[in-house]
Amino acid sequence: MSRSSFVRRRPFSTLLLVLLIALLGWVWQERIALWAFPDIISAYTAKEYCSCRYVMNNDAEYCHGYVKQWLPTSGFTDDTASKRITVSGMSRSNSAAWVSERQGCRLIP
């Protein structure tokens, strides 16, 4: 049996195999960016909520709607006394805190 006969007999299987190999190649090329993606979700949400709430002085309900994303967060803490926000999502957690009126909010380790 030659390869060309396999391709002719199973064109959809061959196409799926080629697409799978291409997808795996793309994932390997973008592995660093894909690894960082879960951190981006919680960091963006924490920083933007902090800015919305404590820099722009909007109410909490408005800011929750402002930072809502299509990927849900699993934990959200708004410590109003210290003006610190902690958000968990996709098994990663990030915090942002209000620094000053001039500097606004900053992600904190």
N, CA, C and O atoms as a Tinker XYZ file with bonds, in Angstrom:
   436  protein
     1  N      0.849000   -1.175000    0.000000    73     2
     2  CA     0.000000    0.000000    0.000000    64     1     3
     3  C      0.895000    1.238000    0.000000    63     2     4     5
     4  O      1.803000    1.348000    0.823000    81     3
     5  N      0.646000    2.147000   -0.898000    73     3     6
     6  CA     1.431000    3.377000   -0.985000    64     5     7
     7  C      0.737000    4.487000   -0.207000    63     6     8     9
     8  O     -0.445000    4.395000    0.122000    81     7
     9  N      1.493000    5.530000    0.078000    73     7    10
    10  CA     0.938000    6.651000    0.832000    64     9    11
    11  C     -0.144000    7.368000    0.060000    63    10    12    13
    12  O     -1.143000    7.791000    0.642000    81    11
    13  N      0.032000    7.508000   -1.210000    73    11    14
    14  CA    -0.963000    8.244000   -1.991000    64    13    15
    15  C     -2.320000    7.555000   -1.977000    63    14    16    17
    16  O     -3.356000    8.217000   -2.044000    81    15
    17  N     -2.316000    6.244000   -1.892000    73    15    18
    18  CA    -3.610000    5.558000   -1.826000    64    17    19
    19  C     -4.285000    5.812000   -0.483000    63    18    20    21
    20  O     -5.512000    5.896000   -0.422000    81    19
    21  N     -3.503000    5.937000    0.606000    73    19    22
    22  CA    -4.077000    6.248000    1.908000    64    21    23
    23  C     -4.701000    7.641000    1.900000    63    22    24    25
    24  O     -5.787000    7.845000    2.442000    81    23
    25  N     -4.006000    8.598000    1.282000    73    23    26
    26  CA    -4.512000    9.969000    1.202000    64    25    27
    27  C     -5.783000   10.006000    0.374000    63    26    28    29
    28  O     -6.736000   10.706000    0.717000    81    27
    29  N     -5.798000    9.256000   -0.711000    73    27    30
    30  CA    -7.008000    9.231000   -1.551000    64    29    31
    31  C     -8.169000    8.539000   -0.863000    63    30    32    33
    32  O     -9.322000    8.938000   -1.030000    81    31
    33  N     -7.870000    7.495000   -0.082000    73    31    34
    34  CA    -8.956000    6.755000    0.581000    64    33    35
    35  C     -9.466000    7.481000    1.817000    63    34    36    37
    36  O    -10.642000    7.356000    2.159000    81    35
    37  N     -8.626000    8.221000    2.480000    73    35    38
    38  CA    -9.008000    8.893000    3.721000    64    37    39
    39  C     -8.597000   10.370000    3.698000    63    38    40    41
    40  O     -7.715000   10.772000    4.457000    81    39
    41  N     -9.212000   11.168000    2.854000    73    39    42
    42  CA    -8.796000   12.572000    2.758000    64    41    43
    43  C     -9.104000   13.386000    4.017000    63    42    44    45
    44  O     -8.326000   14.266000    4.383000    81    43
    45  N    -10.218000   13.106000    4.677000    73    43    46
    46  CA   -10.576000   13.866000    5.884000    64    45    47
    47  C     -9.666000   13.506000    7.053000    63    46    48    49
    48  O     -9.280000   14.381000    7.829000    81    47
    49  N     -9.323000   12.234000    7.187000    73    47    50
    50  CA    -8.394000   11.819000    8.239000    64    49    51
    51  C     -7.029000   12.442000    8.021000    63    50    52    53
    52  O     -6.383000   12.890000    8.968000    81    51
    53  N     -6.597000   12.469000    6.788000    73    51    54
    54  CA    -5.304000   13.076000    6.471000    64    53    55
    55  C     -5.324000   14.572000    6.772000    63    54    56    57
    56  O     -4.372000   15.100000    7.346000    81    55
    57  N     -6.381000   15.246000    6.398000    73    55    58
    58  CA    -6.507000   16.681000    6.671000    64    57    59
    59  C     -6.512000   16.950000    8.172000    63    58    60    61
    60  O     -5.852000   17.882000    8.631000    81    59
    61  N     -7.239000   16.153000    8.936000    73    59    62
    62  CA    -7.279000   16.323000   10.389000    64    61    63
    63  C     -5.900000   16.086000   11.003000    63    62    64    65
    64  O     -5.508000   16.793000   11.931000    81    63
    65  N     -5.170000   15.108000   10.500000    73    63    66
    66  CA    -3.832000   14.837000   10.998000    64    65    67
    67  C     -2.887000   16.006000   10.708000    63    66    68    69
    68  O     -2.101000   16.394000   11.572000    81    67
    69  N     -2.957000   16.561000    9.519000    73    67    70
    70  CA    -2.124000   17.714000    9.158000    64    69    71
    71  C     -2.498000   18.919000   10.022000    63    70    72    73
    72  O     -1.613000   19.639000   10.485000    81    71
    73  N     -3.782000   19.148000   10.246000    73    71    74
    74  CA    -4.219000   20.261000   11.095000    64    73    75
    75  C     -3.772000   20.075000   12.539000    63    74    76    77
    76  O     -3.393000   21.043000   13.197000    81    75
    77  N     -3.810000   18.853000   13.034000    73    75    78
    78  CA    -3.357000   18.571000   14.398000    64    77    79
    79  C     -1.864000   18.840000   14.536000    63    78    80    81
    80  O     -1.430000   19.428000   15.527000    81    79
    81  N     -1.089000   18.422000   13.569000    73    79    82
    82  CA     0.355000   18.675000   13.600000    64    81    83
    83  C      0.628000   20.178000   13.543000    63    82    84    85
    84  O      1.500000   20.675000   14.256000    81    83
    85  N     -0.106000   20.901000   12.707000    73    83    86
    86  CA     0.063000   22.357000   12.619000    64    85    87
    87  C     -0.319000   23.025000   13.942000    63    86    88    89
    88  O      0.365000   23.947000   14.387000    81    87
    89  N     -1.392000   22.574000   14.566000    73    87    90
    90  CA    -1.823000   23.131000   15.850000    64    89    91
    91  C     -0.779000   22.883000   16.927000    63    90    92    93
    92  O     -0.472000   23.784000   17.708000    81    91
    93  N     -0.238000   21.691000   16.981000    73    91    94
    94  CA     0.797000   21.383000   17.966000    64    93    95
    95  C      2.047000   22.233000   17.729000    63    94    96    97
    96  O      2.690000   22.665000   18.686000    81    95
    97  N      2.389000   22.472000   16.482000    73    95    98
    98  CA     3.521000   23.339000   16.171000    64    97    99
    99  C      3.284000   24.763000   16.628000    63    98   100   101
   100  O      4.186000   25.405000   17.166000    81    99
   101  N      2.068000   25.264000   16.416000    73    99   102
   102  CA     1.726000   26.623000   16.854000    64   101   103
   103  C      1.768000   26.728000   18.379000    63   102   104   105
   104  O      2.285000   27.703000   18.924000    81   103
   105  N      1.221000   25.715000   19.069000    73   103   106
   106  CA     1.231000   25.718000   20.535000    64   105   107
   107  C      2.669000   25.728000   21.047000    63   106   108   109
   108  O      2.978000   26.428000   22.012000    81   107
   109  N      3.550000   24.957000   20.410000    73   107   110
   110  CA     4.949000   24.938000   20.832000    64   109   111
   111  C      5.598000   26.307000   20.622000    63   110   112   113
   112  O      6.360000   26.764000   21.475000    81   111
   113  N      5.309000   26.956000   19.513000    73   111   114
   114  CA     5.871000   28.277000   19.239000    64   113   115
   115  C      5.374000   29.328000   20.234000    63   114   116   117
   116  O      6.128000   30.229000   20.603000    81   115
   117  N      4.144000   29.226000   20.662000    73   115   118
   118  CA     3.510000   30.220000   21.544000    64   117   119
   119  C      3.441000   29.769000   22.994000    63   118   120   121
   120  O      2.670000   30.333000   23.770000    81   119
   121  N      4.215000   28.781000   23.378000    73   119   122
   122  CA     4.106000   28.189000   24.714000    64   121   123
   123  C      4.339000   29.200000   25.833000    63   122   124   125
   124  O      3.687000   29.108000   26.873000    81   123
   125  N      5.237000   30.151000   25.659000    73   123   126
   126  CA     5.515000   31.131000   26.712000    64   125   127
   127  C      4.319000   32.069000   26.900000    63   126   128   129
   128  O      3.915000   32.347000   28.029000    81   127
   129  N      3.760000   32.548000   25.799000    73   127   130
   130  CA     2.585000   33.424000   25.880000    64   129   131
   131  C      1.380000   32.670000   26.430000    63   130   132   133
   132  O      0.615000   33.221000   27.222000    81   131
   133  N      1.204000   31.431000   26.024000    73   131   134
   134  CA     0.079000   30.638000   26.523000    64   133   135
   135  C      0.231000   30.337000   28.008000    63   134   136   137
   136  O     -0.765000   30.267000   28.727000    81   135
   137  N      1.450000   30.160000   28.471000    73   135   138
   138  CA     1.690000   29.906000   29.896000    64   137   139
   139  C      1.362000   31.154000   30.723000    63   138   140   141
   140  O      0.897000   31.030000   31.856000    81   139
   141  N      1.593000   32.335000   30.185000    73   139   142
   142  CA     1.344000   33.588000   30.904000    64   141   143
   143  C     -0.133000   33.971000   30.911000    63   142   144   145
   144  O     -0.558000   34.760000   31.756000    81   143
   145  N     -0.912000   33.433000   29.995000    73   143   146
   146  CA    -2.312000   33.848000   29.845000    64   145   147
   147  C     -3.137000   33.766000   31.132000    63   146   148   149
   148  O     -3.861000   34.719000   31.421000    81   147
   149  N     -3.074000   32.687000   31.924000    73   147   150
   150  CA    -3.898000   32.657000   33.144000    64   149   151
   151  C     -3.593000   33.798000   34.105000    63   150   152   153
   152  O     -4.505000   34.288000   34.771000    81   151
   153  N     -2.351000   34.232000   34.197000    73   151   154
   154  CA    -2.009000   35.360000   35.063000    64   153   155
   155  C     -2.621000   36.661000   34.558000    63   154   156   157
   156  O     -2.999000   37.522000   35.352000    81   155
   157  N     -2.717000   36.802000   33.264000    73   155   158
   158  CA    -3.229000   38.038000   32.679000    64   157   159
   159  C     -4.678000   38.283000   33.095000    63   158   160   161
   160  O     -5.059000   39.422000   33.362000    81   159
   161  N     -5.480000   37.233000   33.152000    73   159   162
   162  CA    -6.904000   37.374000   33.498000    64   161   163
   163  C     -7.075000   37.981000   34.886000    63   162   164   165
   164  O     -7.778000   38.980000   35.042000    81   163
   165  N     -6.443000   37.390000   35.892000    73   163   166
   166  CA    -6.632000   37.897000   37.254000    64   165   167
   167  C     -5.916000   39.233000   37.468000    63   166   168   169
   168  O     -6.414000   40.086000   38.202000    81   167
   169  N     -4.759000   39.422000   36.842000    73   167   170
   170  CA    -4.035000   40.687000   37.003000    64   169   171
   171  C     -4.811000   41.850000   36.372000    63   170   172   173
   172  O     -4.935000   42.918000   36.971000    81   171
   173  N     -5.324000   41.634000   35.170000    73   171   174
   174  CA    -6.109000   42.680000   34.496000    64   173   175
   175  C     -7.332000   43.046000   35.337000    63   174   176   177
   176  O     -7.622000   44.224000   35.542000    81   175
   177  N     -8.036000   42.041000   35.815000    73   175   178
   178  CA    -9.255000   42.293000   36.583000    64   177   179
   179  C     -8.941000   43.062000   37.859000    63   178   180   181
   180  O     -9.635000   44.023000   38.188000    81   179
   181  N     -7.903000   42.649000   38.581000    73   179   182
   182  CA    -7.541000   43.336000   39.829000    64   181   183
   183  C     -7.145000   44.781000   39.574000    63   182   184   185
   184  O     -7.614000   45.687000   40.263000    81   183
   185  N     -6.296000   44.997000   38.599000    73   183   186
   186  CA    -5.794000   46.352000   38.310000    64   185   187
   187  C     -6.910000   47.273000   37.811000    63   186   188   189
   188  O     -7.034000   48.407000   38.273000    81   187
   189  N     -7.712000   46.790000   36.879000    73   187   190
   190  CA    -8.783000   47.627000   36.334000    64   189   191
   191  C     -9.868000   47.915000   37.366000    63   190   192   193
   192  O    -10.391000   49.029000   37.412000    81   191
   193  N    -10.215000   46.928000   38.198000    73   191   194
   194  CA   -11.214000   47.165000   39.244000    64   193   195
   195  C    -10.690000   48.193000   40.246000    63   194   196   197
   196  O    -11.414000   49.102000   40.652000    81   195
   197  N     -9.426000   48.039000   40.638000    73   195   198
   198  CA    -8.826000   48.988000   41.579000    64   197   199
   199  C     -8.875000   50.410000   41.009000    63   198   200   201
   200  O     -9.230000   51.355000   41.713000    81   199
   201  N     -8.524000   50.547000   39.755000    73   199   202
   202  CA    -8.549000   51.871000   39.128000    64   201   203
   203  C     -9.964000   52.417000   39.031000    63   202   204   205
   204  O    -10.201000   53.597000   39.290000    81   203
   205  N    -10.891000   51.564000   38.660000    73   203   206
   206  CA   -12.291000   51.987000   38.544000    64   205   207
   207  C    -12.841000   52.437000   39.903000    63   206   208   209
   208  O    -13.522000   53.457000   40.008000    81   207
   209  N    -12.530000   51.655000   40.927000    73   207   210
   210  CA   -13.106000   51.888000   42.249000    64   209   211
   211  C    -12.418000   53.016000   43.008000    63   210   212   213
   212  O    -13.084000   53.888000   43.565000    81   211
   213  N    -11.083000   53.003000   43.031000    73   211   214
   214  CA   -10.373000   53.914000   43.926000    64   213   215
   215  C     -9.730000   55.109000   43.228000    63   214   216   217
   216  O     -9.431000   56.104000   43.889000    81   215
   217  N     -9.511000   55.047000   41.935000    73   215   218
   218  CA    -8.980000   56.205000   41.213000    64   217   219
   219  C    -10.140000   57.028000   40.659000    63   218   220   221
   220  O    -10.184000   58.248000   40.823000    81   219
   221  N    -11.083000   56.342000   39.997000    73   219   222
   222  CA   -12.222000   57.044000   39.406000    64   221   223
   223  C    -13.389000   57.221000   40.381000    63   222   224   225
   224  O    -14.347000   57.931000   40.078000    81   223
   225  N    -13.311000   56.579000   41.545000    73   223   226
   226  CA   -14.319000   56.685000   42.612000    64   225   227
   227  C    -15.718000   56.259000   42.179000    63   226   228   229
   228  O    -16.708000   56.887000   42.553000    81   227
   229  N    -15.794000   55.196000   41.392000    73   227   230
   230  CA   -17.096000   54.635000   41.012000    64   229   231
   231  C    -17.553000   53.648000   42.082000    63   230   232   233
   232  O    -16.748000   53.177000   42.885000    81   231
   233  N    -18.859000   53.336000   42.090000    73   231   234
   234  CA   -19.364000   52.388000   43.076000    64   233   235
   235  C    -18.972000   50.955000   42.678000    63   234   236   237
   236  O    -18.650000   50.681000   41.521000    81   235
   237  N    -19.008000   50.058000   43.664000    73   235   238
   238  CA   -18.536000   48.689000   43.489000    64   237   239
   239  C    -19.317000   47.937000   42.406000    63   238   240   241
   240  O    -18.727000   47.202000   41.614000    81   239
   241  N    -20.626000   48.116000   42.370000    73   239   242
   242  CA   -21.458000   47.407000   41.391000    64   241   243
   243  C    -21.076000   47.791000   39.956000    63   242   244   245
   244  O    -20.979000   46.931000   39.081000    81   243
   245  N    -20.864000   49.067000   39.730000    73   243   246
   246  CA   -20.462000   49.524000   38.402000    64   245   247
   247  C    -19.113000   48.920000   38.012000    63   246   248   249
   248  O    -18.938000   48.460000   36.884000    81   247
   249  N    -18.177000   48.923000   38.933000    73   247   250
   250  CA   -16.829000   48.420000   38.640000    64   249   251
   251  C    -16.821000   46.912000   38.390000    63   250   252   253
   252  O    -16.042000   46.423000   37.572000    81   251
   253  N    -17.683000   46.176000   39.091000    73   251   254
   254  CA   -17.796000   44.735000   38.810000    64   253   255
   255  C    -18.255000   44.512000   37.373000    63   254   256   257
   256  O    -17.735000   43.634000   36.685000    81   255
   257  N    -19.205000   45.285000   36.927000    73   255   258
   258  CA   -19.662000   45.179000   35.540000    64   257   259
   259  C    -18.611000   45.626000   34.549000    63   258   260   261
   260  O    -18.514000   45.076000   33.451000    81   259
   261  N    -17.829000   46.611000   34.923000    73   259   262
   262  CA   -16.789000   47.153000   34.050000    64   261   263
   263  C    -15.690000   46.133000   33.771000    63   262   264   265
   264  O    -15.181000   46.065000   32.652000    81   263
   265  N    -15.316000   45.336000   34.777000    73   263   266
   266  CA   -14.206000   44.387000   34.615000    64   265   267
   267  C    -14.665000   42.973000   34.277000    63   266   268   269
   268  O    -13.839000   42.073000   34.130000    81   267
   269  N    -15.972000   42.770000   34.154000    73   267   270
   270  CA   -16.472000   41.426000   33.865000    64   269   271
   271  C    -15.934000   40.947000   32.518000    63   270   272   273
   272  O    -15.958000   41.680000   31.530000    81   271
   273  N    -15.448000   39.701000   32.497000    73   271   274
   274  CA   -14.875000   39.114000   31.294000    64   273   275
   275  C    -15.631000   37.839000   30.937000    63   274   276   277
   276  O    -16.455000   37.346000   31.707000    81   275
   277  N    -15.332000   37.329000   29.769000    73   275   278
   278  CA   -15.992000   36.093000   29.352000    64   277   279
   279  C    -15.398000   34.891000   30.062000    63   278   280   281
   280  O    -16.039000   33.842000   30.110000    81   279
   281  N    -14.197000   35.003000   30.614000    73   279   282
   282  CA   -13.638000   33.952000   31.464000    64   281   283
   283  C    -13.913000   34.335000   32.906000    63   282   284   285
   284  O    -13.468000   35.390000   33.359000    81   283
   285  N    -14.638000   33.498000   33.636000    73   283   286
   286  CA   -15.024000   33.873000   34.998000    64   285   287
   287  C    -13.851000   33.824000   35.976000    63   286   288   289
   288  O    -12.900000   33.066000   35.786000    81   287
   289  N    -13.934000   34.634000   37.011000    73   287   290
   290  CA   -12.967000   34.588000   38.097000    64   289   291
   291  C    -13.555000   33.747000   39.222000    63   290   292   293
   292  O    -14.770000   33.716000   39.414000    81   291
   293  N    -12.687000   33.066000   39.962000    73   291   294
   294  CA   -13.182000   32.178000   41.011000    64   293   295
   295  C    -13.184000   32.837000   42.387000    63   294   296   297
   296  O    -13.892000   32.382000   43.285000    81   295
   297  N    -12.413000   33.885000   42.560000    73   295   298
   298  CA   -12.375000   34.571000   43.844000    64   297   299
   299  C    -12.173000   36.056000   43.652000    63   298   300   301
   300  O    -11.466000   36.483000   42.740000    81   299
   301  N    -12.795000   36.846000   44.516000    73   299   302
   302  CA   -12.701000   38.296000   44.409000    64   301   303
   303  C    -12.796000   38.884000   45.805000    63   302   304   305
   304  O    -13.779000   38.662000   46.512000    81   303
   305  N    -11.766000   39.642000   46.210000    73   303   306
   306  CA   -11.763000   40.289000   47.521000    64   305   307
   307  C    -11.460000   41.770000   47.347000    63   306   308   309
   308  O    -10.455000   42.145000   46.743000    81   307
   309  N    -12.336000   42.601000   47.880000    73   307   310
   310  CA   -12.154000   44.047000   47.849000    64   309   311
   311  C    -12.019000   44.517000   49.293000    63   310   312   313
   312  O    -13.013000   44.651000   50.006000    81   311
   313  N    -10.786000   44.765000   49.717000    73   311   314
   314  CA   -10.515000   45.255000   51.066000    64   313   315
   315  C    -10.547000   46.781000   51.015000    63   314   316   317
   316  O     -9.557000   47.420000   50.662000    81   315
   317  N    -11.693000   47.355000   51.371000    73   315   318
   318  CA   -11.863000   48.807000   51.251000    64   317   319
   319  C    -10.990000   49.582000   52.230000    63   318   320   321
   320  O    -10.613000   50.720000   51.952000    81   319
   321  N    -10.665000   48.985000   53.363000    73   319   322
   322  CA    -9.832000   49.688000   54.350000    64   321   323
   323  C     -8.428000   49.945000   53.807000    63   322   324   325
   324  O     -7.890000   51.040000   53.974000    81   323
   325  N     -7.837000   48.953000   53.164000    73   323   326
   326  CA    -6.479000   49.126000   52.625000    64   325   327
   327  C     -6.483000   49.411000   51.124000    63   326   328   329
   328  O     -5.428000   49.572000   50.512000    81   327
   329  N     -7.682000   49.473000   50.538000    73   327   330
   330  CA    -7.837000   49.713000   49.096000    64   329   331
   331  C     -7.015000   48.719000   48.283000    63   330   332   333
   332  O     -6.254000   49.086000   47.388000    81   331
   333  N     -7.197000   47.456000   48.629000    73   331   334
   334  CA    -6.474000   46.358000   47.981000    64   333   335
   335  C     -7.482000   45.363000   47.403000    63   334   336   337
   336  O     -8.442000   44.971000   48.067000    81   335
   337  N     -7.243000   44.967000   46.158000    73   335   338
   338  CA    -8.105000   44.027000   45.449000    64   337   339
   339  C     -7.310000   42.755000   45.189000    63   338   340   341
   340  O     -6.167000   42.819000   44.734000    81   339
   341  N     -7.907000   41.596000   45.475000    73   339   342
   342  CA    -7.283000   40.315000   45.148000    64   341   343
   343  C     -8.272000   39.523000   44.306000    63   342   344   345
   344  O     -9.428000   39.344000   44.689000    81   343
   345  N     -7.803000   39.049000   43.154000    73   343   346
   346  CA    -8.655000   38.306000   42.226000    64   345   347
   347  C     -7.976000   36.985000   41.905000    63   346   348   349
   348  O     -6.776000   36.935000   41.633000    81   347
   349  N     -8.766000   35.913000   41.941000    73   347   350
   350  CA    -8.287000   34.590000   41.548000    64   349   351
   351  C     -9.055000   34.141000   40.331000    63   350   352   353
   352  O    -10.258000   34.375000   40.212000    81   351
   353  N     -8.347000   33.493000   39.428000    73   351   354
   354  CA    -8.980000   32.955000   38.232000    64   353   355
   355  C     -8.007000   32.074000   37.483000    63   354   356   357
   356  O     -6.816000   32.380000   37.410000    81   355
   357  N     -8.496000   30.993000   36.930000    73   355   358
   358  CA    -7.687000   30.034000   36.185000    64   357   359
   359  C     -6.499000   29.563000   37.029000    63   358   360   361
   360  O     -5.383000   29.438000   36.525000    81   359
   361  N     -6.746000   29.304000   38.309000    73   359   362
   362  CA    -5.785000   28.804000   39.298000    64   361   363
   363  C     -4.623000   29.758000   39.566000    63   362   364   365
   364  O     -3.578000   29.321000   40.048000    81   363
   365  N     -4.774000   31.028000   39.272000    73   363   366
   366  CA    -3.761000   32.040000   39.573000    64   365   367
   367  C     -4.425000   33.166000   40.352000    63   366   368   369
   368  O     -5.622000   33.411000   40.204000    81   367
   369  N     -3.640000   33.851000   41.182000    73   367   370
   370  CA    -4.172000   34.933000   41.992000    64   369   371
   371  C     -3.260000   36.156000   41.873000    63   370   372   373
   372  O     -2.036000   36.029000   41.896000    81   371
   373  N     -3.862000   37.334000   41.747000    73   371   374
   374  CA    -3.109000   38.584000   41.654000    64   373   375
   375  C     -3.800000   39.652000   42.482000    63   374   376   377
   376  O     -5.012000   39.616000   42.690000    81   375
   377  N     -3.001000   40.607000   42.951000    73   375   378
   378  CA    -3.533000   41.696000   43.769000    64   377   379
   379  C     -3.091000   43.040000   43.208000    63   378   380   381
   380  O     -2.031000   43.166000   42.596000    81   379
   381  N     -3.924000   44.024000   43.432000    73   379   382
   382  CA    -3.610000   45.411000   43.079000    64   381   383
   383  C     -4.011000   46.280000   44.264000    63   382   384   385
   384  O     -4.971000   45.984000   44.974000    81   383
   385  N     -3.269000   47.341000   44.459000    73   383   386
   386  CA    -3.563000   48.235000   45.573000    64   385   387
   387  C     -3.436000   49.686000   45.124000    63   386   388   389
   388  O     -2.625000   50.026000   44.263000    81   387
   389  N     -4.256000   50.519000   45.727000    73   387   390
   390  CA    -4.211000   51.955000   45.468000    64   389   391
   391  C     -2.956000   52.493000   46.129000    63   390   392   393
   392  O     -2.718000   52.228000   47.307000    81   391
   393  N     -2.140000   53.254000   45.384000    73   391   394
   394  CA    -0.884000   53.787000   45.895000    64   393   395
   395  C     -1.081000   55.228000   46.360000    63   394   396   397
   396  O     -0.806000   55.566000   47.511000    81   395
   397  N     -1.559000   56.064000   45.448000    73   395   398
   398  CA    -1.784000   57.469000   45.785000    64   397   399
   399  C     -2.674000   58.078000   44.706000    63   398   400   401
   400  O     -2.938000   57.461000   43.673000    81   399
   401  N     -3.124000   59.285000   44.964000    73   399   402
   402  CA    -3.969000   59.954000   43.994000    64   401   403
   403  C     -3.220000   60.199000   42.681000    63   402   404   405
   404  O     -3.799000   60.110000   41.598000    81   403
   405  N     -1.950000   60.504000   42.792000    73   403   406
   406  CA    -1.137000   60.776000   41.601000    64   405   407
   407  C     -0.732000   59.505000   40.865000    63   406   408   409
   408  O     -0.725000   59.491000   39.634000    81   407
   409  N     -0.392000   58.426000   41.593000    73   407   410
   410  CA     0.082000   57.187000   40.974000    64   409   411
   411  C     -1.016000   56.180000   40.671000    63   410   412   413
   412  O     -0.818000   55.285000   39.850000    81   411
   413  N     -2.145000   56.306000   41.303000    73   411   414
   414  CA    -3.241000   55.386000   41.054000    64   413   415
   415  C     -3.025000   54.025000   41.687000    63   414   416   417
   416  O     -2.554000   53.930000   42.820000    81   415
   417  N     -3.373000   52.958000   40.950000    73   415   418
   418  CA    -3.258000   51.594000   41.453000    64   417   419
   419  C     -2.069000   50.888000   40.811000    63   418   420   421
   420  O     -1.644000   51.224000   39.706000    81   419
   421  N     -1.544000   49.902000   41.532000    73   419   422
   422  CA    -0.401000   49.143000   41.063000    64   421   423
   423  C     -0.581000   47.672000   41.422000    63   422   424   425
   424  O     -1.078000   47.342000   42.499000    81   423
   425  N     -0.173000   46.794000   40.510000    73   423   426
   426  CA    -0.143000   45.370000   40.825000    64   425   427
   427  C      0.930000   45.150000   41.890000    63   426   428   429
   428  O      2.016000   45.726000   41.827000    81   427
   429  N      0.607000   44.311000   42.859000    73   427   430
   430  CA     1.572000   44.041000   43.928000    64   429   431
   431  C      1.846000   42.540000   43.980000    63   430   432   433
   432  O      0.976000   41.726000   43.670000    81   431
   433  N      3.064000   42.188000   44.376000    73   431   434
   434  CA     3.410000   40.759000   44.444000    64   433   435
   435  C      2.734000   40.046000   45.593000    63   434   436
   436  O      2.930000   38.845000   45.774000    81   435
